[in-house]
Structure formats: structure tokens, C-alpha cells
Amino acid sequence: MDELRVDERLIKECIDWVTKGEGQHRGAKALLEMLRDAGYRWRTPVKIVMHNGNYEADLDDEYNDYLDKQACRDDVELWTDYKND
């Protein structure tokens, strides 16, 4: 599994920044809190499963192919355009 190393103080600063003021963003705050909480539970491996509408990475072969191309940084459109090709 890939590993993410995150400075605890930095993630706290980022959460504080997206919690109030001009940087306020509920979605970014939720993602940062999930990342922080996964770090707190460092003994438990984390699996991130992407989904887009009714398509889920571990259930849909076409979406898997799309995510593989994104991971390789291939020049692909957004999922909504890709699945219609």
C-alpha cells in the first residue's frame, strides 16, 4: 500500500484555515478531518475507494479503467465525458 506522511501540525493548521474565515470550505474540512483521523488510527490500514455517481472503483470495470488512466496521469477527460466515449 502507498504511504502518506503528514505533519500533524500542518494538517491542524489546514483544518483550522478551512473551518473559518475566507478559506472556509465544508468539503475540504471533511476530507482533511478524515485524513487526520486515519492518521490517528495509524495501526489500521486505510483503503480509499473512489466513486462517481453510481460507479464505484471496486465494483465497476469501466470506472476501474478510467481510474487507472488517471493514476498514470494519462490525458483523459472527466469521468462523465470518458464513459460516454
PyMOL commands that place a pseudoatom at each C-alpha (Angstrom):
pseudoatom trace, name=CA, resn=MET, resi=1, chain=A, elem=C, hetatm=0, pos=[0.000, 0.000, 0.000]
pseudoatom trace, name=CA, resn=ASP, resi=2, chain=A, elem=C, hetatm=0, pos=[1.166, 3.533, -0.669]
pseudoatom trace, name=CA, resn=GLU, resi=3, chain=A, elem=C, hetatm=0, pos=[2.023, 5.627, 2.321]
pseudoatom trace, name=CA, resn=LEU, resi=4, chain=A, elem=C, hetatm=0, pos=[1.165, 9.223, 3.148]
pseudoatom trace, name=CA, resn=ARG, resi=5, chain=A, elem=C, hetatm=0, pos=[3.291, 11.076, 5.680]
pseudoatom trace, name=CA, resn=VAL, resi=6, chain=A, elem=C, hetatm=0, pos=[1.584, 14.173, 7.021]
pseudoatom trace, name=CA, resn=ASP, resi=7, chain=A, elem=C, hetatm=0, pos=[2.867, 16.687, 9.554]
pseudoatom trace, name=CA, resn=GLU, resi=8, chain=A, elem=C, hetatm=0, pos=[0.332, 16.754, 12.396]
pseudoatom trace, name=CA, resn=ARG, resi=9, chain=A, elem=C, hetatm=0, pos=[0.714, 20.496, 12.964]
pseudoatom trace, name=CA, resn=LEU, resi=10, chain=A, elem=C, hetatm=0, pos=[0.275, 21.239, 9.260]
pseudoatom trace, name=CA, resn=ILE, resi=11, chain=A, elem=C, hetatm=0, pos=[-2.944, 19.270, 8.978]
pseudoatom trace, name=CA, resn=LYS, resi=12, chain=A, elem=C, hetatm=0, pos=[-4.284, 21.010, 12.098]
pseudoatom trace, name=CA, resn=GLU, resi=13, chain=A, elem=C, hetatm=0, pos=[-3.431, 24.399, 10.577]
pseudoatom trace, name=CA, resn=CYS, resi=14, chain=A, elem=C, hetatm=0, pos=[-5.172, 23.425, 7.338]
pseudoatom trace, name=CA, resn=ILE, resi=15, chain=A, elem=C, hetatm=0, pos=[-8.281, 22.236, 9.202]
pseudoatom trace, name=CA, resn=ASP, resi=16, chain=A, elem=C, hetatm=0, pos=[-8.350, 25.495, 11.162]
pseudoatom trace, name=CA, resn=TRP, resi=17, chain=A, elem=C, hetatm=0, pos=[-8.000, 27.505, 7.932]
pseudoatom trace, name=CA, resn=VAL, resi=18, chain=A, elem=C, hetatm=0, pos=[-10.902, 25.770, 6.149]
pseudoatom trace, name=CA, resn=THR, resi=19, chain=A, elem=C, hetatm=0, pos=[-13.069, 25.966, 9.286]
pseudoatom trace, name=CA, resn=LYS, resi=20, chain=A, elem=C, hetatm=0, pos=[-13.408, 29.745, 9.429]
pseudoatom trace, name=CA, resn=GLY, resi=21, chain=A, elem=C, hetatm=0, pos=[-12.772, 32.948, 7.547]
pseudoatom trace, name=CA, resn=GLU, resi=22, chain=A, elem=C, hetatm=0, pos=[-12.260, 33.350, 3.830]
pseudoatom trace, name=CA, resn=GLY, resi=23, chain=A, elem=C, hetatm=0, pos=[-10.848, 29.829, 3.469]
pseudoatom trace, name=CA, resn=GLN, resi=24, chain=A, elem=C, hetatm=0, pos=[-13.984, 28.231, 4.888]
pseudoatom trace, name=CA, resn=HIS, resi=25, chain=A, elem=C, hetatm=0, pos=[-14.974, 25.103, 2.957]
pseudoatom trace, name=CA, resn=ARG, resi=26, chain=A, elem=C, hetatm=0, pos=[-17.012, 22.255, 4.471]
pseudoatom trace, name=CA, resn=GLY, resi=27, chain=A, elem=C, hetatm=0, pos=[-15.936, 19.683, 1.877]
pseudoatom trace, name=CA, resn=ALA, resi=28, chain=A, elem=C, hetatm=0, pos=[-12.229, 20.405, 2.303]
pseudoatom trace, name=CA, resn=LYS, resi=29, chain=A, elem=C, hetatm=0, pos=[-12.672, 20.365, 6.086]
pseudoatom trace, name=CA, resn=ALA, resi=30, chain=A, elem=C, hetatm=0, pos=[-14.334, 16.941, 5.965]
pseudoatom trace, name=CA, resn=LEU, resi=31, chain=A, elem=C, hetatm=0, pos=[-11.587, 15.495, 3.753]
pseudoatom trace, name=CA, resn=LEU, resi=32, chain=A, elem=C, hetatm=0, pos=[-8.834, 16.891, 5.960]
pseudoatom trace, name=CA, resn=GLU, resi=33, chain=A, elem=C, hetatm=0, pos=[-10.531, 15.564, 9.092]
pseudoatom trace, name=CA, resn=MET, resi=34, chain=A, elem=C, hetatm=0, pos=[-10.836, 12.106, 7.510]
pseudoatom trace, name=CA, resn=LEU, resi=35, chain=A, elem=C, hetatm=0, pos=[-7.139, 12.202, 6.632]
pseudoatom trace, name=CA, resn=ARG, resi=36, chain=A, elem=C, hetatm=0, pos=[-6.253, 13.346, 10.160]
pseudoatom trace, name=CA, resn=ASP, resi=37, chain=A, elem=C, hetatm=0, pos=[-8.440, 10.682, 11.751]
pseudoatom trace, name=CA, resn=ALA, resi=38, chain=A, elem=C, hetatm=0, pos=[-6.877, 7.974, 9.558]
pseudoatom trace, name=CA, resn=GLY, resi=39, chain=A, elem=C, hetatm=0, pos=[-3.502, 9.162, 10.841]
pseudoatom trace, name=CA, resn=TYR, resi=40, chain=A, elem=C, hetatm=0, pos=[-4.696, 8.908, 14.428]
pseudoatom trace, name=CA, resn=ARG, resi=41, chain=A, elem=C, hetatm=0, pos=[-5.700, 5.309, 13.717]
pseudoatom trace, name=CA, resn=TRP, resi=42, chain=A, elem=C, hetatm=0, pos=[-2.232, 4.568, 12.331]
pseudoatom trace, name=CA, resn=ARG, resi=43, chain=A, elem=C, hetatm=0, pos=[-2.397, 0.861, 13.187]
pseudoatom trace, name=CA, resn=THR, resi=44, chain=A, elem=C, hetatm=0, pos=[-5.369, 0.320, 10.874]
pseudoatom trace, name=CA, resn=PRO, resi=45, chain=A, elem=C, hetatm=0, pos=[-4.650, 0.188, 7.118]
pseudoatom trace, name=CA, resn=VAL, resi=46, chain=A, elem=C, hetatm=0, pos=[-6.764, 2.602, 5.086]
pseudoatom trace, name=CA, resn=LYS, resi=47, chain=A, elem=C, hetatm=0, pos=[-8.287, 1.857, 1.713]
pseudoatom trace, name=CA, resn=ILE, resi=48, chain=A, elem=C, hetatm=0, pos=[-9.636, 4.756, -0.316]
pseudoatom trace, name=CA, resn=VAL, resi=49, chain=A, elem=C, hetatm=0, pos=[-12.409, 3.765, -2.715]
pseudoatom trace, name=CA, resn=MET, resi=50, chain=A, elem=C, hetatm=0, pos=[-13.345, 6.391, -5.267]
pseudoatom trace, name=CA, resn=HIS, resi=51, chain=A, elem=C, hetatm=0, pos=[-16.895, 6.634, -6.573]
pseudoatom trace, name=CA, resn=ASN, resi=52, chain=A, elem=C, hetatm=0, pos=[-18.701, 8.856, -9.010]
pseudoatom trace, name=CA, resn=GLY, resi=53, chain=A, elem=C, hetatm=0, pos=[-22.479, 8.712, -9.009]
pseudoatom trace, name=CA, resn=ASN, resi=54, chain=A, elem=C, hetatm=0, pos=[-23.498, 5.063, -9.334]
pseudoatom trace, name=CA, resn=TYR, resi=55, chain=A, elem=C, hetatm=0, pos=[-19.973, 3.956, -10.300]
pseudoatom trace, name=CA, resn=GLU, resi=56, chain=A, elem=C, hetatm=0, pos=[-17.656, 2.617, -7.616]
pseudoatom trace, name=CA, resn=ALA, resi=57, chain=A, elem=C, hetatm=0, pos=[-13.993, 1.713, -8.047]
pseudoatom trace, name=CA, resn=ASP, resi=58, chain=A, elem=C, hetatm=0, pos=[-14.155, -1.778, -6.621]
pseudoatom trace, name=CA, resn=LEU, resi=59, chain=A, elem=C, hetatm=0, pos=[-17.387, -2.692, -8.443]
pseudoatom trace, name=CA, resn=ASP, resi=60, chain=A, elem=C, hetatm=0, pos=[-17.226, -1.262, -11.971]
pseudoatom trace, name=CA, resn=ASP, resi=61, chain=A, elem=C, hetatm=0, pos=[-14.606, -2.380, -14.535]
pseudoatom trace, name=CA, resn=GLU, resi=62, chain=A, elem=C, hetatm=0, pos=[-15.063, 0.661, -16.778]
pseudoatom trace, name=CA, resn=TYR, resi=63, chain=A, elem=C, hetatm=0, pos=[-14.572, 3.023, -13.833]
pseudoatom trace, name=CA, resn=ASN, resi=64, chain=A, elem=C, hetatm=0, pos=[-11.514, 0.967, -12.785]
pseudoatom trace, name=CA, resn=ASP, resi=65, chain=A, elem=C, hetatm=0, pos=[-10.015, 1.514, -16.244]
pseudoatom trace, name=CA, resn=TYR, resi=66, chain=A, elem=C, hetatm=0, pos=[-10.695, 5.239, -16.007]
pseudoatom trace, name=CA, resn=LEU, resi=67, chain=A, elem=C, hetatm=0, pos=[-9.047, 5.487, -12.556]
pseudoatom trace, name=CA, resn=ASP, resi=68, chain=A, elem=C, hetatm=0, pos=[-6.016, 3.509, -13.769]
pseudoatom trace, name=CA, resn=LYS, resi=69, chain=A, elem=C, hetatm=0, pos=[-5.560, 6.025, -16.576]
pseudoatom trace, name=CA, resn=GLN, resi=70, chain=A, elem=C, hetatm=0, pos=[-5.895, 8.896, -14.093]
pseudoatom trace, name=CA, resn=ALA, resi=71, chain=A, elem=C, hetatm=0, pos=[-3.278, 7.236, -11.843]
pseudoatom trace, name=CA, resn=CYS, resi=72, chain=A, elem=C, hetatm=0, pos=[-0.904, 7.031, -14.822]
pseudoatom trace, name=CA, resn=ARG, resi=73, chain=A, elem=C, hetatm=0, pos=[-1.560, 10.720, -15.499]
pseudoatom trace, name=CA, resn=ASP, resi=74, chain=A, elem=C, hetatm=0, pos=[-2.852, 9.853, -18.962]
pseudoatom trace, name=CA, resn=ASP, resi=75, chain=A, elem=C, hetatm=0, pos=[-4.642, 12.684, -20.686]
pseudoatom trace, name=CA, resn=VAL, resi=76, chain=A, elem=C, hetatm=0, pos=[-8.249, 11.656, -20.003]
pseudoatom trace, name=CA, resn=GLU, resi=77, chain=A, elem=C, hetatm=0, pos=[-11.400, 13.698, -19.680]
pseudoatom trace, name=CA, resn=LEU, resi=78, chain=A, elem=C, hetatm=0, pos=[-13.633, 13.837, -16.660]
pseudoatom trace, name=CA, resn=TRP, resi=79, chain=A, elem=C, hetatm=0, pos=[-15.469, 10.600, -15.902]
pseudoatom trace, name=CA, resn=THR, resi=80, chain=A, elem=C, hetatm=0, pos=[-18.757, 11.931, -17.284]
pseudoatom trace, name=CA, resn=ASP, resi=81, chain=A, elem=C, hetatm=0, pos=[-17.098, 12.551, -20.679]
pseudoatom trace, name=CA, resn=TYR, resi=82, chain=A, elem=C, hetatm=0, pos=[-14.936, 9.398, -20.569]
pseudoatom trace, name=CA, resn=LYS, resi=83, chain=A, elem=C, hetatm=0, pos=[-17.829, 6.984, -20.023]
pseudoatom trace, name=CA, resn=ASN, resi=84, chain=A, elem=C, hetatm=0, pos=[-19.729, 8.451, -22.976]
pseudoatom trace, name=CA, resn=ASP, resi=85, chain=A, elem=C, hetatm=0, pos=[-16.901, 7.813, -25.474]
for i in range(1, 85): cmd.bond("trace and resi %d" % i, "trace and resi %d" % (i + 1))
show_as sticks, trace
zoom trace
